[in-house]
């Protein structure tokens, strides 16, 4: 009982109202129930098929990101005309800030649990559900979606869903952008083709990913950044490509600088691109922002990173050309690159092909 109360309280944070006016009955509902009602009514109103795709993003509060998400939903609908397609945020903070209208007009997003429960509603009950992660690597957010949201849903954690339905529905999970070795090579080809024009005059192209901090490197996914850097350098035949992060130990911008210098790039132009699904706070602030902690030089923190300084300012202070003019056109999320977006959509195809991504949590808990 305590667990359910705690979860309900948590879910109350994970959504936002879909209506500006509420009935007296709505006023008497808990926030959790109100959010669930809003999502379920949304699904019922838009249900056209017996199969659904739920795209799960971390989230954002930037209009540029919302445009990228909306474009991804529409592209997915076009390629999967027999599926209803919906979008969810997994970040509580992003859901709350989006609902409050931080940076943009208020917009309501909901946690995956609300959508999954709506898909199981007695008046909906999709025969097939595909959950596609819009993460770049399988990290903490992906783990939460798989091992909490989906598993709790399939196992009927609260006992309030139709067990007979759960025993029959097919649930597929599409993996993040760089989940497998072959995914790294596929992404490297797209990024190389998109940026190879920047390599003239011995300039450097540096991608900024997120990365998992120490203790959170689930699935050993941090290695994908190193693999991507190696793949890009192999494709280009040069050492002009680098892939760093904001949160992976020993792969901060300071580490990228050392690798550049070791390879003879001690000056010149640095083009920075976000290696994230969307261009949000990290892209606009951590990468291309004006924050600069320089006084009489930079001090490294205990992890070897320079805090409160963007990549743009850091590389400029270190003797490279990296300014707003250089970054013009570079601050775009991966979902804004149609070829990269297609890689995520291809993961949906892979998930449902020969049951590659089929999850069977229900029968593992309830063996026949």
BELDABEL-V570920 format. One record per backbone hydrogen bond with DSSP energy under -0.5 kcal/mol. NH is the residue of the N-H (numbers start at 1). CO is the residue of the C=O. If there is no record, write none. Layout:
nh={NH & NH}
co={CO & CO}
This chain:
nh={5 & 6 & 7 & 8 & 9 & 10 & 11 & 12 & 13 & 13 & 14 & 27 & 28 & 29 & 34 & 35 & 36 & 37 & 38 & 39 & 40 & 41 & 42 & 43 & 44 & 45 & 46 & 47 & 47 & 52 & 53 & 54 & 55 & 55 & 56 & 57 & 57 & 66 & 67 & 68 & 69 & 70 & 71 & 72 & 73 & 74 & 75 & 76 & 77 & 78 & 79 & 80 & 83 & 84 & 86 & 88 & 89 & 90 & 91 & 92 & 95 & 96 & 97 & 98 & 99 & 100 & 101 & 101 & 102 & 103 & 107 & 109 & 111 & 114 & 115 & 116 & 117 & 118 & 119 & 120 & 121 & 124 & 125 & 126 & 127 & 128 & 129 & 130 & 131 & 131 & 132 & 132 & 133 & 133 & 134 & 139 & 143 & 144 & 145 & 146 & 147 & 148 & 149 & 150 & 151 & 152 & 153 & 154 & 155 & 156 & 157 & 159 & 163 & 166 & 167 & 168 & 169 & 170 & 171 & 171 & 172 & 172 & 173 & 174 & 177 & 178 & 179 & 183 & 184 & 184 & 185 & 186 & 187 & 188 & 189 & 190 & 191 & 192 & 193 & 194 & 195 & 195 & 196 & 198 & 199 & 200 & 202 & 203 & 204 & 205 & 206 & 206 & 207 & 208 & 209 & 209 & 216 & 218 & 220 & 221 & 223 & 224 & 225 & 226 & 227 & 228 & 229 & 230 & 231 & 232 & 233 & 234 & 235 & 236 & 237 & 238 & 242 & 244 & 245 & 246 & 246 & 247 & 249 & 251 & 256 & 257 & 258 & 259 & 260 & 261 & 262 & 263 & 264 & 265 & 266 & 268 & 270 & 271 & 271 & 272 & 273 & 274 & 275 & 276 & 280 & 284 & 285 & 286 & 287 & 288 & 289 & 295 & 296 & 301 & 304 & 307 & 310 & 311 & 312 & 314 & 315 & 316 & 317 & 318 & 319 & 320 & 321 & 322 & 327 & 328 & 330 & 331 & 332 & 334 & 335 & 336 & 337 & 338 & 340 & 341 & 342 & 343 & 343 & 344 & 345 & 346 & 347 & 347 & 348 & 348 & 349 & 350 & 351 & 352 & 353 & 355 & 356 & 357 & 358 & 359 & 364 & 365 & 366}
co={1 & 2 & 3 & 4 & 5 & 6 & 7 & 8 & 9 & 10 & 10 & 23 & 24 & 26 & 30 & 31 & 32 & 33 & 34 & 35 & 36 & 37 & 38 & 39 & 40 & 41 & 42 & 43 & 44 & 128 & 84 & 130 & 53 & 86 & 132 & 55 & 88 & 62 & 63 & 64 & 65 & 66 & 67 & 68 & 69 & 70 & 71 & 72 & 73 & 74 & 75 & 76 & 80 & 51 & 53 & 55 & 110 & 57 & 58 & 90 & 91 & 92 & 93 & 94 & 95 & 96 & 97 & 98 & 97 & 101 & 98 & 107 & 14 & 111 & 111 & 112 & 113 & 114 & 115 & 116 & 118 & 121 & 121 & 119 & 50 & 50 & 170 & 52 & 129 & 172 & 54 & 130 & 131 & 174 & 56 & 137 & 139 & 140 & 141 & 142 & 143 & 144 & 144 & 145 & 146 & 148 & 149 & 150 & 151 & 153 & 152 & 156 & 161 & 162 & 163 & 165 & 165 & 127 & 169 & 359 & 129 & 170 & 357 & 131 & 135 & 136 & 176 & 180 & 180 & 181 & 181 & 182 & 183 & 184 & 185 & 186 & 187 & 188 & 189 & 190 & 191 & 192 & 192 & 195 & 196 & 197 & 199 & 200 & 269 & 240 & 204 & 271 & 242 & 273 & 207 & 244 & 213 & 216 & 217 & 218 & 220 & 221 & 222 & 222 & 223 & 224 & 225 & 226 & 227 & 228 & 229 & 230 & 231 & 232 & 233 & 233 & 205 & 207 & 251 & 209 & 210 & 210 & 247 & 248 & 252 & 253 & 254 & 255 & 256 & 257 & 258 & 259 & 261 & 260 & 264 & 319 & 321 & 204 & 269 & 270 & 206 & 330 & 208 & 274 & 278 & 280 & 281 & 281 & 282 & 283 & 285 & 297 & 297 & 305 & 301 & 305 & 291 & 286 & 287 & 310 & 311 & 312 & 313 & 314 & 316 & 315 & 268 & 320 & 323 & 324 & 327 & 327 & 330 & 276 & 277 & 333 & 334 & 336 & 337 & 337 & 338 & 339 & 340 & 340 & 341 & 342 & 343 & 344 & 344 & 345 & 345 & 346 & 347 & 348 & 349 & 352 & 353 & 351 & 355 & 171 & 360 & 361 & 362}
